[in-house]
Amino acid sequence: MIPLATPDVQGNEESYLRECIQSTFVSSVGPFVDRFEQMVAGLASSPRAVSTSSGTCALHLALHVAGVRPDDLVIVPTLTFIASANAVAHCHADPWLFDIDPKTWNLDPAKVAIGLDERTRRIDGDLIHVATGRRVAAIMPVHGLGLPADTERLGEIAHRYRLPLIADGAAALGATRDERPIGELCDLTVFSFNGNKTVTAGGGGAIVGRNDTLLDRAAHLASTARVGGAYDHDAIGFNYRMTNLTAAVGCAQLERLESFLVAKRTIRAAYDDLARRLDLGGFPDDANARGACWFSGLLLDEGQDATAWCEGLAALGVGARPFWKPVHLQAPYADAPCDRTPVADQIWKRIVTLPCSTWMSGADLATVCDAVQRVHESSAVAGGNA
């Protein structure tokens, strides 16, 4: 079976881990944590990076320091992994869900602008969602699949309504928009280093951005808000720190980021070419951005079902998977405020993610493409589903 996405750990991971163990610095203090943060900050063009124990922790912390409070609303695209909404919920707030742009599958700025214009009023300095009486606290675009969202237009909207722009860039390390590194695009941007990401640390996350004050506050709170060397704390903090062991793996991976991105983009190009030959849709793109191409795959025709396709591919030794179920259809968020979402509703069941590990060979790609062609042929015979 060719898996969907597994890491390439053939660099310095083992030697760096051995160095950690021999030094006894295996917890949240150590030279690899400092090195990891410096490398991430440099790659993202951020004044600093704050490493954390997971991407969800990083997103929760970013929203917290940006001022999201209990009972607030945060604008989030509905087509995202549920962790984006969960981070909002961990602030005891709720997502206000919006549709995606059909070309990029990212948060649609036009719909956000209309929603804010028609459904909010400023009362006593706060932006209030009229139907619920709740404060709108932030806009949180997701750089879906590693493709940067339209942060120019979203940034203009955020500025107009005096809202922070906090990006879930879980899989977007190495991406750019208008040739600007991703750390420059929003007040804060969050990365994940989960095992299926282009760069993994086995887990962990990081916060970068253009707002030094918020980054400093995040670093302070991530370390239990400790002041000085004594056991003094000036706020209710979190124990969200990354371990030196995790950072060691991350450093080894970051050393190979450029080669990983080349591999991901090569895979994307192969699947896009396959989609054109089969007269299917490919994954989204944006002329103003250079995405990290975290996942790649196909958009099936209307009436076709991704689950059936994935079952057919599995029978041929290819580990494909359907895409995320939109947040507004998830049980925990059934009552969350939600704009109309016709684009997300129309495409999510038709998305097939295909194997995209950075170690894949040309022969592996050929095997996947052959299996896709065979499933496509059987689907045509079956009248839509494989």
C-alpha positions as CSV (number, residue, x, y, z in Angstrom):
1,M,0.0,0.0,0.0
2,I,1.3,3.4,-0.9
3,P,0.3,5.5,2.1
4,L,-1.3,8.9,2.0
5,A,1.4,10.9,3.8
6,T,4.2,9.6,5.9
7,P,7.4,11.5,6.9
8,D,10.8,11.3,5.4
9,V,13.2,11.0,8.4
10,Q,16.4,10.1,6.6
11,G,18.3,13.3,7.6
12,N,19.9,14.2,10.9
13,E,16.9,13.2,13.1
14,E,18.6,10.2,14.7
15,S,21.9,11.9,15.4
16,Y,20.2,15.0,16.9
17,L,18.0,12.8,19.1
18,R,21.0,10.9,20.3
19,E,22.7,14.2,21.1
20,C,19.6,15.2,23.1
21,I,19.6,12.0,25.1
22,Q,23.3,12.2,25.8
23,S,23.0,15.8,27.0
24,T,20.0,14.9,29.3
25,F,18.2,18.0,27.9
26,V,15.1,16.1,26.9
27,S,12.3,18.4,28.2
28,S,11.3,22.0,27.4
29,V,14.7,23.6,27.8
30,G,17.6,22.9,25.4
31,P,19.6,24.1,22.5
32,F,17.5,22.5,19.9
33,V,14.4,24.4,21.0
34,D,16.3,27.7,20.5
35,R,17.7,26.6,17.2
36,F,14.2,25.4,16.0
37,E,12.6,28.7,16.9
38,Q,15.4,30.6,15.1
39,M,15.0,28.5,12.0
40,V,11.2,28.8,11.8
41,A,11.4,32.6,12.4
42,G,13.9,32.9,9.6
43,L,11.9,30.8,7.1
44,A,8.7,32.8,7.9
45,S,10.4,36.2,8.0
46,S,9.1,36.8,11.5
47,P,10.9,38.7,14.3
48,R,10.7,35.5,16.4
49,A,8.9,32.2,16.6
50,V,7.2,30.7,19.7
51,S,7.3,26.9,19.7
52,T,4.6,24.9,21.3
53,S,3.6,21.3,22.1
54,S,1.1,21.1,19.2
55,G,-0.4,23.2,16.4
56,T,-3.8,23.4,18.3
57,C,-2.0,24.7,21.4
58,A,-0.3,27.3,19.2
59,L,-3.6,28.4,17.6
60,H,-5.4,28.6,21.0
61,L,-2.5,30.6,22.4
62,A,-2.5,33.0,19.4
63,L,-6.2,33.6,19.7
64,H,-5.9,34.1,23.5
65,V,-3.1,36.7,23.2
66,A,-5.0,38.5,20.4
67,G,-7.8,39.1,22.9
68,V,-10.5,36.5,22.1
69,R,-12.7,36.2,25.2
70,P,-15.5,33.9,26.4
71,D,-18.7,34.3,24.4
72,D,-16.9,36.0,21.5
73,L,-17.2,35.1,17.8
74,V,-14.2,34.4,15.5
75,I,-14.7,34.3,11.7
76,V,-13.5,30.9,10.4
77,P,-13.9,29.1,7.0
78,T,-16.2,26.1,7.3
79,L,-14.0,24.0,5.1
80,T,-11.1,23.3,7.4
81,F,-9.9,20.7,9.8
82,I,-11.9,20.8,13.0
83,A,-8.9,21.9,15.1
84,S,-9.3,25.4,13.7
85,A,-12.7,25.7,15.3
86,N,-11.6,23.8,18.4
87,A,-9.0,26.4,19.1
88,V,-11.7,29.0,19.1
89,A,-13.8,26.8,21.4
90,H,-10.9,26.4,23.8
91,C,-11.1,30.2,24.3
92,H,-14.8,29.6,25.3
93,A,-15.8,31.4,22.2
94,D,-17.5,30.2,19.0
95,P,-16.6,30.2,15.3
96,W,-18.7,32.3,13.0
97,L,-18.5,30.1,9.9
98,F,-18.2,31.4,6.3
99,D,-18.0,29.9,2.9
100,I,-14.9,29.4,0.7
101,D,-13.8,30.9,-2.5
102,P,-14.4,28.3,-5.3
103,K,-11.0,28.9,-6.9
104,T,-8.8,28.7,-3.8
105,W,-11.0,26.8,-1.3
106,N,-9.9,29.4,1.3
107,L,-12.0,31.9,3.2
108,D,-13.9,34.1,0.8
109,P,-13.2,37.8,1.5
110,A,-16.2,39.0,-0.4
111,K,-18.6,37.0,1.8
112,V,-16.8,38.0,4.9
113,A,-17.1,41.7,3.9
114,I,-20.9,41.3,3.2
115,G,-21.4,39.4,6.5
116,L,-19.7,42.1,8.6
117,D,-21.4,44.9,6.7
118,E,-24.9,43.4,7.0
119,R,-24.9,41.6,10.3
120,T,-22.7,43.6,12.7
121,R,-22.9,47.0,14.4
122,R,-20.3,48.8,16.5
123,I,-21.7,49.4,20.0
124,D,-19.6,51.0,22.8
125,G,-16.5,50.4,20.8
126,D,-17.1,46.7,20.2
127,L,-18.1,45.1,16.9
128,I,-21.4,43.2,17.7
129,H,-23.0,40.4,15.8
130,V,-26.6,41.8,15.8
131,A,-28.5,38.5,15.8
132,T,-26.7,37.1,18.8
133,G,-25.5,40.2,20.6
134,R,-22.0,38.7,20.7
135,R,-18.7,40.5,20.1
136,V,-16.8,39.7,16.9
137,A,-13.2,39.3,18.1
138,A,-11.0,38.2,15.1
139,I,-10.8,37.0,11.6
140,M,-9.0,33.6,11.2
141,P,-8.3,32.6,7.7
142,V,-6.9,29.1,7.1
143,H,-4.1,28.7,4.5
144,G,-5.8,25.5,3.3
145,L,-3.6,22.8,1.9
146,G,-0.7,25.1,2.3
147,L,-2.1,27.7,-0.1
148,P,-2.0,31.2,1.4
149,A,-5.4,32.8,1.8
150,D,-6.1,36.3,0.3
151,T,-4.6,38.1,3.2
152,E,-4.5,41.4,1.3
153,R,-8.3,41.7,1.0
154,L,-8.9,40.0,4.4
155,G,-6.3,42.4,5.9
156,E,-8.2,45.4,4.5
157,I,-11.4,44.1,6.0
158,A,-9.7,43.4,9.4
159,H,-8.3,46.9,9.4
160,R,-11.6,48.4,8.5
161,Y,-13.4,46.6,11.3
162,R,-10.4,46.9,13.8
163,L,-10.0,43.1,14.1
164,P,-6.8,41.1,14.5
165,L,-6.0,38.8,11.6
166,I,-4.8,35.4,13.0
167,A,-4.0,32.7,10.4
168,D,-4.1,29.0,10.7
169,G,-1.2,28.2,8.5
170,A,-0.8,24.6,9.9
171,A,0.6,23.2,6.6
172,A,1.9,26.4,4.9
173,L,5.5,26.7,6.1
174,G,7.5,27.7,3.0
175,A,4.6,29.2,1.2
176,T,4.6,32.8,-0.1
177,R,2.1,35.4,-1.3
178,D,3.2,38.1,-3.7
179,E,6.7,36.8,-3.0
180,R,6.3,37.7,0.7
181,P,7.1,35.0,3.3
182,I,4.0,33.8,5.2
183,G,5.1,35.3,8.5
184,E,4.6,38.8,7.1
185,L,1.0,38.3,6.1
186,C,-1.0,38.4,9.3
187,D,-0.7,39.6,12.9
188,L,0.0,36.1,13.9
189,T,0.3,32.8,11.9
190,V,0.4,29.3,13.3
191,F,2.2,26.2,12.0
192,S,1.8,22.6,12.9
193,F,4.5,20.0,12.9
194,N,2.3,16.9,13.1
195,G,3.5,13.7,11.6
196,N,1.7,14.2,8.3
197,K,2.9,17.7,7.7
198,T,5.6,18.5,5.1
199,V,8.0,19.2,7.9
200,T,7.3,17.1,11.1
201,A,8.7,17.2,14.6
202,G,6.6,14.2,15.5
203,G,4.2,16.9,16.9
204,G,4.4,20.5,18.0
205,G,3.5,23.9,16.6
206,A,4.8,27.4,16.3
207,I,3.5,31.0,16.2
208,V,5.1,33.6,14.0
209,G,3.8,36.9,12.7
210,R,4.4,40.7,12.4
211,N,3.2,41.7,15.8
212,D,6.2,41.6,18.2
213,T,4.1,42.5,21.3
214,L,1.7,39.6,20.7
215,L,4.6,37.2,20.0
216,D,6.3,38.2,23.3
217,R,3.1,37.7,25.2
218,A,2.6,34.3,23.6
219,A,6.1,33.2,24.6
220,H,5.5,34.4,28.2
221,L,2.2,32.6,28.6
222,A,3.4,29.4,26.9
223,S,5.9,29.1,29.7
224,T,3.4,29.3,32.6
225,A,3.8,33.1,32.7
226,R,6.9,32.6,34.9
227,V,8.8,35.8,35.9
228,G,12.6,35.5,36.5
229,G,14.2,32.4,38.0
230,A,12.1,32.1,41.0
231,Y,8.6,30.5,41.1
232,D,6.8,33.8,40.5
233,H,4.1,34.0,37.9
234,D,2.3,37.2,36.8
235,A,-0.7,35.7,34.9
236,I,-2.6,32.4,34.4
237,G,-0.3,30.8,31.8
238,F,-0.1,27.5,30.0
239,N,2.4,24.7,29.8
240,Y,2.5,24.7,26.1
241,R,6.3,24.5,25.5
242,M,7.9,22.2,22.9
243,T,10.4,19.7,24.2
244,N,14.1,19.6,23.2
245,L,13.5,16.1,21.8
246,T,10.7,17.3,19.5
247,A,12.7,20.3,18.4
248,A,15.7,18.1,17.6
249,V,13.5,16.2,15.0
250,G,12.1,19.5,13.8
251,C,15.6,21.0,13.2
252,A,16.6,18.0,11.1
253,Q,13.5,18.3,9.1
254,L,13.8,22.1,8.6
255,E,17.2,21.6,7.1
256,R,15.5,19.7,4.2
257,L,12.5,22.0,3.8
258,E,13.5,23.2,0.3
259,S,13.9,19.7,-1.0
260,F,10.6,18.7,0.6
261,L,8.8,21.6,-1.1
262,V,10.3,20.6,-4.5
263,A,8.9,17.1,-4.0
264,K,5.5,18.3,-2.9
265,R,5.2,20.6,-5.9
266,T,6.4,17.8,-8.3
267,I,3.6,15.6,-7.0
268,R,1.1,18.4,-7.3
269,A,2.1,18.9,-11.0
270,A,1.8,15.2,-11.7
271,Y,-1.7,15.0,-10.3
272,D,-2.8,18.2,-12.0
273,D,-1.6,16.8,-15.3
274,L,-3.5,13.6,-14.5
275,A,-6.7,15.5,-13.7
276,R,-6.5,17.4,-17.0
277,R,-6.1,14.1,-19.0
278,L,-9.1,12.6,-17.2
279,D,-11.1,15.8,-17.5
280,L,-11.4,16.1,-13.7
281,G,-10.7,19.0,-11.4
282,G,-7.4,19.5,-9.7
283,F,-6.5,21.0,-6.4
284,P,-6.8,24.8,-6.0
285,D,-4.2,27.4,-7.0
286,D,-3.8,31.2,-6.8
287,A,-1.8,33.2,-9.3
288,N,-0.7,35.6,-6.5
289,A,0.6,32.8,-4.2
290,R,3.1,30.0,-4.2
291,G,1.7,27.3,-2.0
292,A,3.4,24.6,-0.1
293,C,1.3,21.9,-1.8
294,W,0.9,20.0,1.5
295,F,-1.8,17.6,0.1
296,S,-2.7,17.0,-3.6
297,G,-5.4,15.2,-5.4
298,L,-8.6,15.4,-7.5
299,L,-12.0,17.2,-7.5
300,L,-14.5,14.7,-8.9
301,D,-17.4,15.5,-11.1
302,E,-20.8,16.3,-9.6
303,G,-22.6,13.1,-8.6
304,Q,-19.3,11.2,-7.9
305,D,-18.5,10.3,-4.3
306,A,-14.9,10.4,-2.9
307,T,-15.5,7.6,-0.4
308,A,-16.3,5.1,-3.2
309,W,-13.2,6.3,-5.2
310,C,-11.0,5.8,-2.1
311,E,-12.3,2.3,-1.6
312,G,-11.5,1.5,-5.2
313,L,-8.0,2.9,-4.9
314,A,-7.4,1.0,-1.7
315,A,-8.2,-2.2,-3.5
316,L,-5.4,-1.3,-5.9
317,G,-2.8,-0.5,-3.2
318,V,-3.2,3.3,-3.1
319,G,-4.0,5.0,0.2
320,A,-6.3,7.8,-0.8
321,R,-8.7,9.6,1.6
322,P,-11.8,11.8,1.4
323,F,-11.5,15.4,2.5
324,W,-12.6,17.3,5.7
325,K,-16.3,17.4,6.6
326,P,-17.2,21.1,6.9
327,V,-17.3,22.5,10.4
328,H,-20.9,23.5,10.2
329,L,-21.9,19.9,9.7
330,Q,-19.9,18.7,12.7
331,A,-22.0,17.9,15.8
332,P,-20.0,20.2,18.3
333,Y,-20.7,23.2,16.0
334,A,-24.3,22.6,14.8
335,D,-25.5,25.7,16.6
336,A,-22.6,28.0,15.7
337,P,-23.4,31.1,13.7
338,C,-23.0,30.2,10.0
339,D,-23.3,32.1,6.8
340,R,-24.6,30.5,3.6
341,T,-22.0,27.9,2.5
342,P,-23.0,26.7,-1.0
343,V,-19.4,26.2,-2.3
344,A,-18.2,24.1,0.6
345,D,-21.5,22.1,0.6
346,Q,-21.1,21.4,-3.1
347,I,-17.5,20.2,-3.2
348,W,-16.4,18.6,0.0
349,K,-17.7,15.1,-0.8
350,R,-16.0,15.2,-4.2
351,I,-12.5,15.8,-3.0
352,V,-10.0,12.9,-3.1
353,T,-6.6,13.3,-1.5
354,L,-3.9,11.2,-3.1
355,P,-0.5,9.9,-1.8
356,C,1.9,12.8,-1.4
357,S,4.8,11.7,0.8
358,T,8.0,13.6,0.0
359,W,9.9,10.3,-0.4
360,M,7.7,9.1,-3.2
361,S,9.6,7.9,-6.3
362,G,8.6,8.4,-9.9
363,A,7.5,4.7,-9.9
364,D,5.3,5.4,-7.0
365,L,3.7,8.3,-8.7
366,A,3.2,6.2,-11.8
367,T,1.5,3.5,-9.8
368,V,-0.9,6.0,-8.2
369,C,-1.7,7.6,-11.5
370,D,-2.4,4.2,-13.1
371,A,-4.7,3.2,-10.2
372,V,-6.6,6.5,-10.5
373,Q,-7.1,6.0,-14.3
374,R,-8.4,2.4,-13.6
375,V,-10.9,3.7,-11.0
376,H,-11.9,6.5,-13.3
377,E,-12.7,4.0,-16.0
378,S,-14.7,1.7,-13.7
379,S,-16.5,4.8,-12.4
380,A,-17.5,5.8,-15.9
381,V,-18.9,2.3,-16.5
382,A,-20.7,2.3,-13.1
383,G,-22.3,5.7,-13.9
384,G,-20.5,7.9,-11.5
385,N,-19.1,6.0,-8.5
386,A,-16.3,3.5,-8.5
